[in-house]
């Protein structure tokens, strides 16, 4: 093994352990899964250190259906990056429209409506909110051992107590029933039920397909009680189970269906919520089109890429290959079960979503270890460690399947030699529970790994030759969307600060192109140098004690992570927030926000206490020995740019320290220089325990966000590795783009320009606000974010419409709807600022004349 590569791996592990999670490394080492991915192509990748070629049978829980570095998908990303960026989230675009149309065409029956999301958890939160709001009901029925994600609503629907217990109390109104038990649902479904939610194939639970009659029965029960049926097809959609959608096996159409993972093409995150064309759903969405805003989901780049993914699936009818190859793999595994009944208890699955269940939980990590030795990367189910999942790309061919089957046979044979000792030990009272304990497994297998390294080198079992690339998809004019031109001359919205560095920064576009060729999204539980290096750079950028991070794919998700970590770290339930805040549309974030209309989605998160903004006495009184965290935006941009005073923030920080609560500062809109400082909290001299960063981290070219926190806070995650997961958060390709963005922030220091240009903007606007007959009643802000008080929501909307006609993009505040926000690029030039000011002056004068 090359010494230089070994040294690089040690360096990556050191950084990953320091800035992300030490225990995750030990967890992966214990099962021979501590590989750094390289040469990601087709159904395989290579271990960058040993050169060993490995078949990817995890594929980031089914994210790589069309294989890794599929040439057609790569070409689509190249096309998109050449002219597009993420786009403004709420504006229509040709890529969005084309993908929505294609999804509606492919989806079963009347699933004609499409809402975009950033990832699986975001899609689930959107679906549950839609169900509650459209029905006016609160109860959600989910299944035991279900897995739906880690955001607030999705987490509340997770059916395994392990994922929930450290973060409770969660959303009320969720009831759990055994999977495939129709009678259990019939006993509790009622006119109070908003929806029944389930996976057509339970993945994390251990690969359990739903019975056709069970799904048909659920459809009847929902129809009889006026409830909605939600299918979570995040892992199963797009060919994985041998049909384009898993629900097609039973011919049951849900009212709402979520899709994600493989829609990304292994390169660029995207997700969607599909809904039926029925009045209850369409009426609500038409009346409330912004009920669940996502700044990353349905981005212009993502939609162009996802469209090509769907074209490739359909062109090559990959679901048929999944069915055929799945039948081969199941047949081989069933034969192994007959040969080794003391090892294998059951084989089940659909298409290329297959699970082997072993006789004991401790056999899952043993088999992961044995498979890795023979060049197969597979991960056991999070909710059922005794079940090994096999989910290779559905492009896999016969030769590759032969090699996978041979490796599984060799791994089972190897494992048999270890079982007599393990089974004998398991008969001793108390030993079986120890063997099934995750921490014991990490320690035991970790010791074995260290012993192995002393006595033998790592064998090179597979050639590093790359497999033949899959056939290319010819460019079809009818499915290649025309790339849109921007309709606005000046963007004074910047997708709520996503475009701090301007639209499509050339250096970031070039980095995305290069990163795409060298990496991809990556398998999310694995160590990667891309994550480790970004975490190191972000710690240096944030400074002070903020050394650790968890990555996300969108704003809102950092708040989900922060609240969970705070509750887990402190062991306390209470979360204190301030009135007028806006933190996002997912579960925890929504519960902490003062968003109008959020009562439609109740019941929301318990133990959330909202107090007046700026009242130090109220804050000190609210923070007690039950408080996990105090959450605040240093500047409430969506609420007329109200800024917290230094004295107030210092009093809050002291109260948190005195009572052992964490201080969470939400900088998703203000971070990276928006207020004229690198971070808004710096003006007060406080040191938060956690800071939240939004999509500005990706420079508008890739969806990535982060929760940054101290080493002390990270103790909780080190004690509970993989307790908070995000398939797309911290995608390897995105980490590369974000590193370049952080370097640009450091080089350009845009907060300096924001301070200078912000002062010029203020001086130009003050005369407009000073005139008592002016349209602008008041002006608040700092740096390059300013709020114009226009008196009423109707006037604010009229102002935005007039601005649009003049080629200026602005939007009203989300909380203070009577205001209009100005937040242009932090790199805006004096000339551009002058043009923006002139447009605003013209609009104000036209309004005054009309009035």
Protein Blocks (a to p, Z undefined) as FASTA:
>chain_A
ZZklmmmmmmmmmmmmmmmomklmmmmmmnopacccehiehjbccdfknopacddfklnn
oiamnoghifklmmmmmmmmmmpcebpfkbccfklmmmmmmmmmmpghjllbccddfblm
lmmmmmmmmmmmmnopabdcddehiafbjbfklmmmpcbfklmmmmcccdehiacddehi
lklmmmmgcfkbfbdcddfbafknnopaddfklmmmmmmmmmmnopacdddfklmgghln
opablklmnopacfbdcdefjlnnomagcddddddddfklmmmmmmmmmlpccfkgopak
lmmmmmmmmmmmmmnommlmmmmmmmmmmmmmmmmmmmmmmlmmbdcdehjadcdddfbf
klmmmmmmmmmmnopacdddfklmkbccddddfkbcfklmmmmmmmmmmmmmmmmmmmmm
mmmmmmpghklmmmmpmklmmmmmmmmmmmmmmmoccddfbdfbdcdddddddddfklmc
cddddfbfbdcklnnolamnoghifklmmmmmmmmmmmcnbpakbccfklmmmmmmmmmm
ngpjllbccddfbehjlmmmmmmmmmmmnopabdcddehiafbjbfklmmmpccehklmm
pccdehiacddehilklmmmmpcckbfbdcddfbafknooiacdfklmmmmmmmmmmnop
acdddfklmgghlnopablklmnopacfbdcddfklnnopaccddddddfklmmmmmmmg
hkaccfkgopaklmmmmmmmmmmmmmnommlmmmmmmmmmmmmmmmmmmpmkbmblbdcd
ehjbdcddehiaklmmmmmmmmmmnopacdddfklmmbccddddfkbcfklmmmmmmmmm
mmmmmmmmmZZ
